[in-house]
């Protein structure tokens, strides 16, 4: 940092003092040419030129040192203000210009910090509000499901049950999305059975498989790994619900394990090549999402972010009309604690 600053300052100093340096060279040239043009005493002129050169050099060195100190001090002040650090009260200030600049920067930094704190308070209040709303909405959802359970068996009852599952899922999704900021405060790493987590989610969506007459091919999966059950289940649920959403009636969904990679394959409508590289982007719904008219573009984005924080990889392979395969690489590389 110091060498780089010194190099930059030297270049800036030479550029700003170019006319003084040109003047020095011109006067030196006159001192050297004068004895040859007018047969003057070379010894006296040499002494005068040497005195002039020494005084000029001392002046240049003094000016360079002073300006370098000022630049170093300004760099320190800017870095301190940028990082929100306090500036020592006893720090000497060189010149009125630097003092004015420091005062302006300090005021600007204070205003910025105030805005940041205000925004953080607003975000916290907003998070508290939505969290409270989600917890409150769960009560009428649970009450509604109890009422539906009391209805006689019928197609309408099954459809109502499915809609309540969707409402519950979307409410939980919003809560997970809001909690992403405090992901690691809510993290509980334990050894989990992959098959147990899959069975739990499949049981939840069993009525969807039955209603759309989608064949499920679930191979025996004897695999245990360390993860957070709640957060990893969000990924599984999003992947399976997407497969159900985009697979037509009488299609099929296969879930199998290949080494450390879990594959969820469907015979759905597939994803175009143009959309495939962007499906994990925030807010991107793609052609299929726009056609279905009920895609937020947040499900796979949230799943991808959770996967990164859990140290696993999430990929997709697909072709239009040939279905989609989501690959979840369970070989944990490194947890993301940022």
C-alpha positions as a printed Julia matrix, in Angstrom:
338×3 Matrix{Float64}:
   0.0     0.0     0.0
   2.81    2.44    0.94
   4.92    1.68   -2.16
   1.9     2.02   -4.39
   0.94    5.32   -2.78
   4.53    6.59   -3.07
   4.66    5.67   -6.76
   1.32    7.32   -7.49
   2.26   10.43   -5.54
   5.63   10.73   -7.3
   3.92   10.62  -10.68
   1.33   13.16   -9.56
   4.01   15.43   -8.06
   6.14   15.41  -11.24
   3.06   16.16  -13.33
   1.98   19.09  -11.11
   5.55   20.53  -10.97
   6.46   20.04  -14.6
   6.91   23.77  -15.28
   9.22   24.19  -12.28
  11.32   21.29  -13.55
  11.4    22.77  -17.06
  12.44   26.12  -15.6
  15.24   24.44  -13.63
  16.54   22.69  -16.76
  16.39   25.9   -18.82
  18.28   27.96  -16.22
  20.83   25.16  -15.86
  21.29   25.15  -19.65
  21.87   28.93  -19.58
  24.51   28.51  -16.88
  26.29   25.94  -19.03
  26.01   27.86  -22.33
  26.84   31.35  -21.02
  30.66   30.78  -20.57
  30.96   29.42  -24.11
  29.02   32.3   -25.64
  30.62   35.22  -23.79
  34.0    33.83  -22.56
  32.92   34.39  -18.95
  34.66   32.93  -15.9
  33.61   29.27  -15.84
  34.62   28.74  -12.21
  32.34   31.43  -10.81
  29.4    30.33  -12.96
  29.97   26.7   -11.97
  29.87   27.71   -8.31
  26.67   29.72   -8.82
  25.05   26.89  -10.78
  26.0    24.35   -8.1
  24.53   26.61   -5.4
  21.37   27.06   -7.48
  21.11   23.3    -8.11
  21.54   22.43   -4.41
  18.95   25.01   -3.3
  16.51   23.83   -5.98
  17.01   20.21   -5.0
  16.39   21.02   -1.33
  13.28   22.94   -2.33
  12.01   20.04   -4.47
  12.71   17.46   -1.76
  11.03   19.58    0.91
   8.0    20.21   -1.25
   7.76   16.54   -2.24
   8.06   15.38    1.37
   5.41   17.85    2.57
   2.97   16.94   -0.19
   3.62   13.22    0.36
   2.85   13.59    4.06
  -0.36   15.39    3.15
  -1.34   12.65    0.68
  -0.58    9.92    3.23
  -2.63   11.71    5.85
  -5.54   12.2     3.46
  -5.4     8.53    2.46
  -5.55    7.58    6.15
  -8.48    9.91    6.75
 -10.39    8.65    3.71
  -9.82    5.03    4.72
 -10.92    5.74    8.29
 -14.1     7.48    7.14
 -14.79    4.78    4.55
 -14.55    2.04    7.21
 -16.51    4.04    9.75
 -13.5     4.29   12.09
 -13.04    7.23   14.43
 -10.46    9.85   13.47
  -7.99   10.72   16.28
  -8.65   14.2    17.7
  -4.95   14.96   17.99
  -4.22   14.19   14.34
  -2.43   17.27   12.91
  -3.99   18.79    9.81
  -1.87   20.41    7.1
  -3.54   23.42    5.54
  -7.05   24.82    5.43
  -7.96   22.82    2.33
  -7.33   19.51    4.1
  -9.17   20.69    7.19
 -12.19   21.69    5.09
 -12.09   18.39    3.2
 -11.9    16.41    6.43
 -14.86   18.31    7.86
 -16.93   17.73    4.7
 -16.05   14.03    4.62
 -16.84   13.59    8.3
 -20.27   15.22    7.9
 -20.96   13.12    4.8
 -19.94    9.94    6.61
 -22.14   10.79    9.61
 -25.13   11.32    7.32
 -24.41    8.04    5.57
 -24.19    6.18    8.88
 -27.47    7.74    9.98
 -29.15    6.61    6.75
 -27.73    3.09    7.15
 -28.99    2.87   10.74
 -32.39    4.2     9.67
 -32.59    1.62    6.88
 -31.57   -1.17    9.26
 -34.33   -0.14   11.69
 -36.88   -0.1     8.86
 -35.72   -3.53    7.65
 -35.91   -4.9    11.17
 -39.41   -3.52   11.65
 -40.48   -4.91    8.28
 -39.02   -8.32    9.15
 -40.83   -8.31   12.51
 -44.1    -7.39   10.82
 -43.96  -10.1     8.16
 -42.79  -12.69   10.67
 -45.71  -11.82   12.94
 -48.11  -11.91    9.98
 -46.9   -15.35    8.87
 -47.29  -16.78   12.37
 -50.75  -15.25   12.66
 -51.9   -16.54    9.26
 -51.03  -20.08   10.32
 -53.96  -20.08   12.76
 -56.73  -19.6    10.16
 -54.9   -22.0     7.83
 -54.91  -24.7    10.51
 -58.55  -23.96   11.32
 -59.49  -24.18    7.66
 -57.75  -27.53    7.28
 -59.63  -28.88   10.29
 -62.91  -27.8     8.72
 -61.95  -29.45    5.43
 -61.07  -32.67    7.25
 -64.65  -32.85    8.51
 -66.11  -32.75    5.0
 -67.22  -36.03    3.38
 -64.8   -37.58    0.92
 -65.1   -36.02   -2.51
 -63.05  -34.56   -5.34
 -63.73  -31.06   -4.04
 -62.36  -32.01   -0.63
 -59.13  -33.31   -2.17
 -58.75  -30.12   -4.2
 -59.33  -28.0    -1.09
 -56.72  -30.0     0.82
 -54.24  -29.37   -1.98
 -54.92  -25.63   -1.92
 -54.35  -25.53    1.84
 -51.04  -27.35    1.35
 -50.06  -24.69   -1.2
 -51.03  -21.86    1.15
 -49.04  -23.43    4.0
 -46.06  -24.02    1.71
 -46.08  -20.45    0.39
 -46.34  -19.06    3.93
 -43.39  -21.15    5.09
 -41.48  -20.12    1.98
 -41.87  -16.42    2.84
 -40.68  -17.1     6.38
 -37.61  -18.96    5.11
 -36.9   -16.14    2.66
 -37.02  -13.55    5.44
 -34.78  -15.66    7.69
 -32.04  -15.93    5.1
 -30.39  -12.83    6.57
 -29.95  -14.65    9.89
 -29.33  -18.06    8.32
 -26.5   -19.17   10.6
 -28.27  -18.09   13.77
 -30.95  -20.65   12.93
 -28.57  -23.41   11.81
 -28.61  -26.84   13.48
 -26.2   -29.33   11.9
 -26.96  -32.97   12.63
 -26.61  -36.29   10.83
 -29.76  -36.86    8.79
 -31.27  -39.66    6.73
 -31.87  -38.51    3.17
 -34.58  -41.11    2.6
 -36.51  -40.01    5.7
 -36.53  -36.38    4.52
 -37.64  -37.44    1.04
 -40.42  -39.65    2.41
 -41.73  -36.79    4.56
 -42.0   -34.43    1.6
 -43.46  -37.07   -0.72
 -46.11  -37.88    1.9
 -46.99  -34.17    2.05
 -47.5   -34.02   -1.72
 -49.05  -37.51   -2.08
 -52.44  -36.1    -3.07
 -50.81  -34.15   -5.92
 -49.22  -37.32   -7.29
 -52.58  -39.1    -7.08
 -54.65  -36.26   -8.52
 -52.35  -35.8   -11.55
 -51.76  -39.57  -11.78
 -48.01  -39.05  -11.83
 -45.91  -42.16  -11.38
 -43.23  -41.88   -8.7
 -40.09  -43.96   -9.08
 -38.23  -43.75   -5.8
 -35.22  -45.99   -5.49
 -34.08  -47.13   -2.02
 -31.68  -44.5    -0.72
 -29.43  -45.49    2.14
 -27.55  -42.25    2.61
 -26.78  -40.25    5.73
 -25.02  -36.91    5.86
 -24.62  -33.91    8.13
 -26.89  -30.98    7.35
 -29.64  -28.76    8.71
 -32.87  -30.73    8.31
 -35.15  -27.72    8.04
 -33.1   -25.78    5.5
 -32.24  -28.81    3.38
 -35.91  -29.83    3.35
 -36.69  -26.43    1.81
 -34.48  -27.38   -1.16
 -36.05  -30.84   -1.51
 -39.58  -29.48   -1.25
 -38.95  -26.78   -3.83
 -37.39  -29.24   -6.29
 -40.17  -31.84   -5.89
 -42.99  -29.26   -6.01
 -41.49  -27.78   -9.18
 -41.34  -31.25  -10.74
 -45.01  -31.75   -9.9
 -45.95  -28.29  -11.15
 -44.34  -28.66  -14.58
 -45.09  -32.36  -15.2
 -48.3   -33.04  -17.09
 -50.9   -35.59  -16.02
 -49.88  -39.24  -16.36
 -46.19  -38.28  -16.36
 -43.51  -39.59  -14.05
 -40.95  -38.38  -11.54
 -37.87  -40.4   -10.62
 -35.7   -39.86   -7.55
 -32.43  -41.72   -7.32
 -28.93  -41.45   -5.91
 -25.77  -41.59   -8.0
 -22.81  -41.6    -5.63
 -23.09  -38.34   -3.7
 -25.51  -36.79   -6.19
 -29.27  -36.87   -5.7
 -31.16  -36.7    -8.99
 -34.8   -35.62   -9.28
 -35.93  -36.32  -12.86
 -39.31  -35.47  -14.31
 -40.98  -36.02  -17.68
 -42.3   -32.46  -17.73
 -42.25  -29.69  -20.3
 -38.54  -29.02  -19.85
 -36.6   -25.76  -19.9
 -35.26  -23.95  -22.94
 -31.51  -23.55  -23.37
 -31.87  -19.78  -23.1
 -33.6   -20.07  -19.7
 -31.6   -22.96  -18.25
 -28.59  -20.85  -17.3
 -30.74  -18.32  -15.43
 -33.25  -20.42  -13.48
 -31.31  -19.91  -10.22
 -31.32  -16.12  -10.59
 -33.46  -14.04   -8.27
 -36.82  -13.15   -9.79
 -36.25  -15.04  -13.04
 -39.35  -17.06  -13.97
 -38.5   -17.89  -17.59
 -40.88  -18.85  -20.38
 -42.46  -21.72  -18.45
 -43.11  -19.54  -15.41
 -44.76  -16.87  -17.53
 -46.89  -19.46  -19.32
 -47.96  -21.05  -16.02
 -48.64  -17.53  -14.7
 -47.88  -18.47  -11.06
 -44.1   -18.4   -10.8
 -42.39  -15.84   -8.56
 -38.9   -16.7    -9.73
 -37.78  -16.99   -6.11
 -38.08  -20.71   -5.35
 -34.99  -21.98   -7.14
 -33.09  -18.81   -6.23
 -33.76  -19.44   -2.54
 -32.85  -23.12   -2.96
 -29.59  -22.19   -4.65
 -28.67  -19.72   -1.9
 -29.45  -22.27    0.82
 -27.38  -24.88   -1.01
 -24.39  -22.53   -1.12
 -24.65  -21.83    2.6
 -24.93  -25.56    3.35
 -21.82  -26.22    1.26
 -23.55  -28.27   -1.43
 -24.12  -27.7    -5.15
 -27.37  -27.38   -7.09
 -27.46  -27.87  -10.89
 -30.05  -28.43  -13.6
 -30.15  -30.31  -16.89
 -33.08  -30.02  -19.26
 -34.37  -29.92  -22.82
 -37.76  -28.61  -24.01
 -40.29  -31.43  -24.11
 -37.87  -33.94  -22.57
 -38.2   -33.12  -18.9
 -35.83  -31.68  -16.33
 -33.26  -33.18  -13.98
 -32.18  -31.35  -10.84
 -28.87  -32.54   -9.44
 -28.09  -31.97   -5.77
 -24.44  -32.69   -5.02
 -24.38  -33.72   -1.37
 -20.6   -33.82   -1.09
 -20.12  -30.83    1.18
 -17.22  -28.62    0.2
 -17.33  -25.8     2.71
 -20.06  -24.04    4.65
 -20.6   -20.4     3.7
 -20.51  -18.29    6.85
 -20.59  -14.9     5.08
